[in-house]
């Protein structure tokens, strides 16, 4: 069930974060704060100006980062297509060194990124049950179980 949740709702935890340079490029990436309970390799939904994208959490020597956001999970994993995080940063005139706010809407699943002081409303949906996630993963070619039937 989808629930509309504003960024200032008590159930939403907001963290201060920053945009930084992605490697040797001038493209911005999102430096995640230590308080966000994610791990390298996690795929999350990321809301930018009301539009939902998918992002893979990666790491470097300073911690966890999101280098790109894409239209679907496959594109996020393969870093295929347009980088919606870079587009968003340009649209809101934010670049490396600038502060942003990261809203933890559904921990481990749904996060929003916004300019500090801006308010937004999220469509919060519950993550799929583990059994449904396992089925989706196996259909997506990520099944590690060798006992599949032909």
N, CA and C of each residue as an Amber inpcrd file, in Angstrom:
protein
   450
   0.8330000  -1.1710000   0.0000000   0.0000000   0.0000000   0.0000000
   0.8880000   1.2480000   0.0000000   0.5160000   2.2120000  -0.8090000
   1.2810000   3.4410000  -0.9160000   0.7440000   4.4790000   0.0570000
   1.6660000   5.1170000   0.7460000   1.3120000   6.1590000   1.7090000
   2.0930000   7.4130000   1.3480000   1.4570000   8.5540000   1.3800000
   2.1260000   9.8270000   1.1210000   2.7240000  10.3360000   2.4270000
   4.0290000  10.5820000   2.4240000   4.7420000  10.9790000   3.6340000
   5.5770000  12.2290000   3.3360000   5.3510000  13.3190000   4.0660000
   6.1660000  14.5210000   3.8550000   7.5530000  14.3550000   4.4860000
   8.5030000  15.0890000   3.9470000   9.8810000  14.9890000   4.4370000
  10.0240000  15.4210000   5.8920000   9.0850000  16.2200000   6.4050000
   9.1600000  16.6580000   7.7970000   8.3000000  15.8070000   8.7400000
   7.8270000  14.6740000   8.2610000   7.0200000  13.7630000   9.0880000
   7.9250000  13.0870000  10.1250000   7.4320000  12.8210000  11.3360000
   8.2520000  12.1970000  12.3810000   8.8120000  10.8130000  12.0000000
   8.1780000  10.1190000  11.0570000   8.6650000   8.7970000  10.6620000
   9.8450000   8.8690000   9.6940000  10.1370000  10.0610000   9.1640000
  11.2390000  10.2450000   8.2200000  12.4550000  10.7750000   8.9760000
  13.5570000  10.0720000   8.8500000  14.8080000  10.5140000   9.4660000
  15.6230000  11.2470000   8.4140000  16.0220000  12.4700000   8.7340000
  16.7840000  13.2810000   7.7900000  18.2380000  13.3600000   8.2420000
  19.1410000  13.1570000   7.2910000  20.5770000  13.2190000   7.5370000
  21.1970000  14.2840000   6.6470000  22.1560000  15.0060000   7.1720000
  22.9060000  15.9650000   6.3610000  23.9620000  15.1700000   5.6010000
  24.0740000  15.4470000   4.3200000  25.0430000  14.7650000   3.4640000
  25.6740000  15.8160000   2.5550000  26.5300000  15.3690000   1.6580000
  27.1420000  16.3070000   0.7240000  27.3620000  15.6480000  -0.6190000
  27.4760000  16.5000000  -1.6100000  27.8650000  16.0300000  -2.9280000
  29.3800000  16.1620000  -3.0160000  30.0060000  15.1980000  -3.6360000
  31.4540000  15.2270000  -3.8250000  31.7710000  14.8240000  -5.2510000
  33.0140000  14.9440000  -5.6160000  33.4280000  14.5090000  -6.9450000
  33.4930000  12.9980000  -6.9980000  33.1100000  12.4650000  -8.1400000
  33.1390000  11.0250000  -8.3470000  34.4620000  10.6500000  -8.9920000
  35.3730000  10.1310000  -8.1890000  36.6830000   9.7500000  -8.7110000
  37.4190000  10.9510000  -9.2620000  38.0290000  10.7780000 -10.4350000
  38.7790000  11.8600000 -11.0550000  37.9270000  12.7450000 -11.9450000
  36.6200000  12.5040000 -11.9700000  35.7480000  13.3060000 -12.8320000
  35.2070000  14.5120000 -12.0750000  34.5330000  15.3780000 -12.7780000
  33.9120000  16.5380000 -12.1610000  32.4490000  16.2660000 -11.8290000
  31.9580000  15.0580000 -12.1410000  30.5660000  14.7180000 -11.8600000
  30.3530000  14.5480000 -10.3580000  29.2390000  15.0480000  -9.8630000
  28.9640000  14.8850000  -8.4350000  28.4740000  13.4720000  -8.0990000
  28.8240000  13.0310000  -6.9120000  28.2630000  11.8110000  -6.3400000
  27.7680000  12.1760000  -4.9420000  26.9320000  11.3280000  -4.3950000
  26.3430000  11.5810000  -3.0800000  27.1310000  10.8270000  -2.0130000
  27.7430000  11.5580000  -1.0920000  28.4400000  10.9520000   0.0470000
  27.4000000  10.6810000   1.1140000  27.1990000   9.3950000   1.4400000
  26.1910000   9.0370000   2.4390000  26.7500000   9.2030000   3.8480000
  25.9500000   9.7190000   4.7520000  26.4110000   9.8550000   6.1410000
  26.5330000   8.4870000   6.8010000  27.4000000   8.3950000   7.7960000
  27.6160000   7.1330000   8.5110000  26.3490000   6.6140000   9.1780000
  25.4350000   7.4960000   9.5240000  24.2080000   7.1050000  10.2360000
  23.2390000   6.3110000   9.3620000  23.4020000   6.3550000   8.0450000
  22.5160000   5.6060000   7.1470000  22.9580000   4.1470000   7.1560000
  22.0360000   3.2720000   7.5300000  22.3540000   1.8440000   7.6840000
  22.2520000   1.1170000   6.3460000  23.2390000   1.3300000   5.4980000
  23.3220000   0.6450000   4.2150000  24.7030000   0.0250000   4.0970000
  24.8380000  -0.8790000   3.1360000  26.1120000  -1.5380000   2.9060000
  26.4740000  -1.4430000   1.4290000  27.7410000  -1.5710000   1.1550000
  28.2070000  -1.5640000  -0.2210000  27.5030000  -2.6760000  -0.9990000
  26.9830000  -2.3390000  -2.1780000  26.2710000  -3.2990000  -3.0020000
  24.7550000  -3.2360000  -2.8790000  24.2410000  -2.5500000  -1.8590000
  22.7930000  -2.4130000  -1.7140000  22.2380000  -1.6170000  -2.8970000
  21.0610000  -2.0210000  -3.3660000  20.3490000  -1.2690000  -4.3970000
  19.1390000  -0.6320000  -3.7220000  19.0410000   0.6860000  -3.8330000
  17.9670000   1.4210000  -3.1700000  17.1840000   2.2320000  -4.1940000
  15.9700000   2.6040000  -3.7860000  15.1930000   3.5570000  -4.5740000
  15.5660000   4.9440000  -4.0680000  15.8030000   5.8520000  -4.9920000
  16.2580000   7.1950000  -4.6580000  15.3330000   8.2110000  -5.3190000
  14.6990000   9.0510000  -4.5010000  13.7620000  10.0490000  -5.0130000
  14.4920000  11.3790000  -5.1610000  14.4180000  11.9260000  -6.3730000
  15.0200000  13.2170000  -6.6850000  13.9310000  14.0910000  -7.2940000
  13.5600000  15.1590000  -6.6370000  12.4990000  16.0660000  -7.1030000
  11.2090000  15.3340000  -7.4600000  10.8340000  14.3800000  -6.6340000
   9.5760000  13.6690000  -6.8290000   9.6360000  12.4900000  -7.7730000
  10.7310000  12.3220000  -8.4860000  10.8890000  11.1910000  -9.4000000
  11.7270000  10.1110000  -8.7450000  11.2650000   8.8560000  -8.8600000
  11.9480000   7.7370000  -8.2180000  12.8850000   7.0360000  -9.1920000
  14.1160000   6.8360000  -8.7380000  15.1350000   6.1570000  -9.5220000
  15.7330000   5.0410000  -8.6780000  16.7150000   4.3510000  -9.2250000
  17.3900000   3.2620000  -8.5220000  18.8820000   3.5630000  -8.4890000
  19.5070000   3.1970000  -7.3800000  20.9300000   3.4840000  -7.2140000
  21.6100000   2.3410000  -6.4740000  22.8650000   2.1100000  -6.8160000
  23.6870000   1.1140000  -6.1370000  24.6110000   1.8600000  -5.1830000
  24.6730000   1.3890000  -3.9500000  25.5630000   1.9720000  -2.9550000
  26.9520000   1.3700000  -3.1580000  27.9450000   2.2220000  -3.3190000
  29.3250000   1.7650000  -3.4590000  30.1430000   2.3800000  -2.3270000
  31.3850000   1.9870000  -2.2610000  32.2330000   2.5030000  -1.2000000
  33.5750000   2.9560000  -1.7190000  34.2100000   3.7840000  -0.9320000
  35.5900000   4.1770000  -1.1850000  36.2780000   4.2890000   0.1710000
  37.4600000   4.8220000   0.2050000  38.2090000   4.8760000   1.4590000
  37.5580000   5.7670000   2.5150000  36.6810000   6.6780000   2.1050000
  36.0490000   7.5940000   3.0500000  34.6540000   7.1470000   3.4870000
  34.1190000   6.0740000   2.8980000  32.7940000   5.6060000   3.2900000
  31.9310000   5.2290000   2.1040000  30.6240000   5.3330000   2.2900000
  29.6680000   4.9280000   1.2670000  29.2500000   6.1000000   0.3860000
  29.0780000   5.8150000  -0.9040000  28.6580000   6.8320000  -1.8640000
  27.6370000   6.2470000  -2.8390000  26.8610000   7.1420000  -3.4100000
  26.0010000   6.8150000  -4.5430000  26.5620000   7.6230000  -5.7040000
  27.0580000   6.9240000  -6.7180000  27.6890000   7.5930000  -7.8550000
  26.7070000   7.9470000  -8.9600000  25.5810000   7.2300000  -8.9930000
  24.6240000   7.4790000 -10.0650000  23.2470000   6.9720000  -9.6690000
  22.2410000   7.4990000 -10.3480000  20.8580000   7.0480000 -10.1770000
  20.3050000   6.7890000 -11.5740000  19.5340000   5.7070000 -11.7050000
  19.0610000   5.2860000 -13.0280000  17.5820000   4.9470000 -12.9970000
  17.0200000   4.7720000 -14.1760000  15.5850000   4.5740000 -14.3310000
  15.0670000   3.2470000 -13.7850000  15.9040000   2.2100000 -13.7110000
  15.4630000   0.9250000 -13.1540000  16.6380000   0.2060000 -12.5050000
  16.3440000  -0.9080000 -11.8290000  17.3740000  -1.6490000 -11.0830000
  18.4800000  -2.1790000 -11.9880000  18.1030000  -2.7220000 -13.1320000
  19.1080000  -3.2750000 -14.0420000  20.0670000  -2.1780000 -14.4960000
  19.5140000  -1.0460000 -14.8960000  20.3500000   0.0650000 -15.3500000
  21.2590000   0.5530000 -14.2270000  20.7540000   0.5560000 -13.0070000
  21.5730000   0.9830000 -11.8660000  22.7360000   0.0230000 -11.6520000
  22.4540000  -1.2870000 -11.6840000  23.5190000  -2.2720000 -11.4710000
  24.5780000  -2.2110000 -12.5700000  24.1470000  -1.9580000 -13.8020000
  25.0650000  -1.9240000 -14.9400000  25.5710000  -0.5220000 -15.2480000
  25.0730000   0.4640000 -14.5080000  25.3900000   1.8780000 -14.7690000
  25.1530000   2.2100000 -16.2370000  23.9710000   1.8500000 -16.6940000
  23.5760000   2.0260000 -18.0810000  22.5790000   3.1750000 -18.1770000
  22.6710000   3.9610000 -19.2100000  21.7190000   5.0460000 -19.4160000
  22.1350000   6.3320000 -18.7220000  21.1910000   7.2530000 -18.6910000
  21.4450000   8.5730000 -18.1190000  21.6360000   8.5060000 -16.6080000
  22.5630000   9.3150000 -16.1160000  22.8000000   9.4220000 -14.6850000
  21.8860000  10.5180000 -14.1420000  20.7710000  10.0960000 -13.5410000
  19.7670000  11.0490000 -13.0620000  20.2530000  11.8580000 -11.8650000
  21.2200000  11.3530000 -11.1160000  21.7780000  12.1070000  -9.9880000
  22.5160000  13.3430000 -10.5060000  23.2990000  13.1710000 -11.5550000
  24.0210000  14.2990000 -12.1500000  23.0350000  15.3050000 -12.7300000
  21.9860000  14.8080000 -13.4090000  20.9630000  15.7020000 -13.9600000
  20.2880000  16.5100000 -12.8550000  19.9300000  15.8290000 -11.7510000
  19.2710000  16.5030000 -10.6380000  20.1820000  17.5740000 -10.0410000
  21.4460000  17.2210000  -9.8000000  22.3890000  18.1730000  -9.1970000
  22.5170000  19.4260000 -10.0630000  22.5640000  19.2330000 -11.3530000
  22.6470000  20.3730000 -12.2680000  21.3640000  21.2060000 -12.2160000
  20.2150000  20.5430000 -12.1760000  18.9280000  21.2410000 -12.1700000
  18.7230000  22.0810000 -10.9120000  19.2660000  21.6210000  -9.7730000
  19.1030000  22.3640000  -8.5190000  20.3480000  23.1860000  -8.1770000
  21.2490000  23.2840000  -9.1400000  22.4640000  24.0820000  -9.0010000
  23.3030000  23.6560000  -7.7990000  23.5170000  22.3480000  -7.6880000
  24.3570000  21.7840000  -6.6300000  25.5140000  21.0440000  -7.2720000
  26.6640000  21.1390000  -6.6460000  27.8390000  20.4510000  -7.1590000
  28.7120000  19.9710000  -6.0240000  29.8790000  19.4410000  -6.3640000
  30.7910000  18.9470000  -5.3390000  31.0640000  19.9980000  -4.2700000
  30.9430000  19.5720000  -3.0210000  31.1500000  20.4590000  -1.8790000
  29.8720000  21.0280000  -1.3140000  28.7590000  20.8720000  -2.0200000
  27.4840000  21.4180000  -1.5530000  26.7480000  20.4290000  -0.6570000
  26.0470000  20.9710000   0.3280000  25.2570000  20.1590000   1.2600000
  23.9200000  19.7880000   0.6400000  23.4390000  18.6040000   1.0010000
  22.1000000  18.1350000   0.6430000  21.5360000  17.4200000   1.8600000
  20.2600000  17.1460000   1.8210000  19.6380000  16.3730000   2.8870000
  19.1780000  15.0380000   2.3150000  19.4360000  13.9760000   3.0620000
  19.0210000  12.6300000   2.6770000  17.9370000  12.2060000   3.6550000
  16.7590000  11.9290000   3.1120000  15.6270000  11.4790000   3.9260000
  15.5250000   9.9600000   3.8510000  15.5250000   9.3430000   5.0160000
  15.3520000   7.9010000   5.1180000  13.8530000   7.6510000   5.2810000
  13.1790000   7.3310000   4.1760000  11.7260000   7.1890000   4.1790000
  11.3340000   5.7750000   4.5860000  11.9010000   4.7800000   3.9170000
  11.7370000   3.3710000   4.2800000  13.1630000   2.8300000   4.4220000
  13.6550000   2.6750000   5.6540000  15.0520000   2.2830000   5.8730000
  15.4560000   1.0510000   5.0600000  16.6070000   1.1890000   4.3980000
  17.1460000   0.1020000   3.5940000  16.5550000  -0.0020000   2.2110000
  15.5210000   0.7980000   1.9190000  14.8120000   0.6680000   0.6460000
  14.6160000   1.9860000  -0.0870000  14.0460000   2.9920000   0.5980000
  13.6450000   4.2320000  -0.0640000  14.2580000   5.4440000   0.6290000
  14.9670000   6.2460000  -0.1730000  15.6300000   7.4540000   0.3210000
  15.3110000   8.6070000  -0.6160000  15.2480000   9.7870000  -0.0600000
  15.0420000  10.9830000  -0.8660000  16.2170000  11.9180000  -0.6760000
  16.5670000  12.6380000  -1.7210000  17.6440000  13.6310000  -1.6420000
  17.0310000  14.9690000  -2.0350000  17.3240000  15.9850000  -1.2290000
  16.7550000  17.3030000  -1.5000000  17.7120000  18.3940000  -1.0490000
  17.4500000  19.5810000  -1.5270000  18.2080000  20.7620000  -1.1360000
  17.8350000  21.0880000   0.3000000  18.8030000  21.4460000   1.1610000
  18.4880000  21.7870000   2.5500000  17.4130000  22.8690000   2.6350000
  16.4360000  22.6180000   3.5180000  15.3520000  23.5600000   3.7300000
  14.1450000  23.3310000   2.8440000  14.3120000  22.5950000   1.7520000
  13.1790000  22.3030000   0.8690000  12.3350000  21.2000000   1.4980000
  11.0450000  21.2320000   1.2290000  10.1300000  20.2140000   1.7360000
   9.5900000  19.4500000   0.5450000   9.4120000  18.1520000   0.7000000
   8.8570000  17.3270000  -0.3690000   7.9490000  16.2660000   0.2300000
   7.1810000  15.6160000  -0.6020000   6.3090000  14.5400000  -0.1670000
   6.6850000  13.2880000  -0.9540000   6.8370000  12.1860000  -0.2370000
   7.2320000  10.9190000  -0.8480000   6.0530000   9.9600000  -0.9160000
   6.0610000   9.1010000  -1.9170000   5.1240000   7.9780000  -1.9990000
   5.8550000   6.7880000  -1.4150000   5.5730000   6.4950000  -0.1640000
   6.2840000   5.4330000   0.5480000   5.5380000   4.1220000   0.3800000
   6.1940000   3.1650000  -0.2310000   5.6420000   1.8220000  -0.3510000
   6.5130000   0.8840000   0.4550000   5.9050000  -0.1210000   1.0150000
   6.6590000  -1.0940000   1.7980000   7.5240000  -1.9370000   0.8660000
   8.6910000  -2.3690000   1.3310000   9.5160000  -3.2430000   0.5090000
   8.8220000  -4.5860000   0.3410000   9.1250000  -5.2970000  -0.7510000
   8.4920000  -6.5960000  -0.9440000   8.9160000  -7.5820000   0.1330000
   8.0220000  -8.5510000   0.3970000   8.3720000  -9.6030000   1.3480000
   9.5820000 -10.3570000   0.8230000  10.3410000 -10.9660000   1.7320000
  11.5490000 -11.6860000   1.3410000  11.2750000 -12.7160000   0.2620000
  10.1590000 -13.4350000   0.3660000   9.8660000 -14.4710000  -0.6180000
   9.6520000 -13.8610000  -1.9990000   8.9990000 -12.7130000  -2.0740000
   8.7960000 -12.0460000  -3.3550000  10.1110000 -11.5020000  -3.8960000
  10.9640000 -10.9990000  -3.0200000  12.2720000 -10.5080000  -3.4480000
  13.1060000 -11.6360000  -4.0230000  13.0670000 -12.8010000  -3.3970000
  13.8320000 -13.9450000  -3.8800000  13.3610000 -14.3780000  -5.2650000
  12.0520000 -14.3710000  -5.4700000  11.5120000 -14.7280000  -6.7850000
  11.9620000 -13.7030000  -7.8280000  11.8590000 -12.4310000  -7.5040000
  12.2740000 -11.3850000  -8.4370000  13.7610000 -11.4940000  -8.7450000
  14.5750000 -11.7380000  -7.7250000  16.0100000 -11.8810000  -7.9450000
  16.3180000 -13.0580000  -8.8520000  15.6270000 -14.1780000  -8.6560000
  15.9050000 -15.3550000  -9.4830000  15.4770000 -15.1090000 -10.9270000
  14.3860000 -14.3860000 -11.1340000  13.9460000 -14.0610000 -12.4920000
  14.8780000 -13.0610000 -13.1430000  15.5380000 -12.2750000 -12.3160000
  16.4600000 -11.2560000 -12.7980000  17.8530000 -11.8170000 -13.0510000
  18.0220000 -13.1450000 -12.8590000  19.3100000 -13.7730000 -13.1170000
  20.2850000 -13.7030000 -11.9690000  19.8070000 -13.3860000 -10.7730000
  20.7060000 -13.2790000  -9.6300000  20.4780000 -14.4000000  -8.6410000
  19.9710000 -15.5350000  -9.0830000  19.7050000 -16.6620000  -8.2020000
  20.9940000 -17.4330000  -7.9740000  21.4330000 -17.5320000  -6.7300000
  22.6640000 -18.2380000  -6.4000000  22.4180000 -19.7010000  -6.0830000
  21.1700000 -20.1240000  -6.1200000  20.8130000 -21.4920000  -5.7760000
  20.9930000 -22.3910000  -6.9910000  21.8200000 -23.4230000  -6.8430000
  22.0830000 -24.3340000  -7.9600000  21.0310000 -25.4100000  -8.0880000
  19.9690000 -25.3410000  -7.2920000  18.9550000 -26.3860000  -7.3100000
  17.7680000 -26.0240000  -8.1920000  17.9430000 -25.0770000  -9.0960000
  16.8430000 -24.7030000  -9.9730000  16.4770000 -25.8550000 -10.8850000
  15.2020000 -25.9370000 -11.1850000  14.7250000 -26.9710000 -12.0910000
  14.7560000 -26.4700000 -13.5050000  15.0200000 -27.3630000 -14.4380000
  15.0260000 -26.9880000 -15.8580000  13.6600000 -27.1150000 -16.4540000
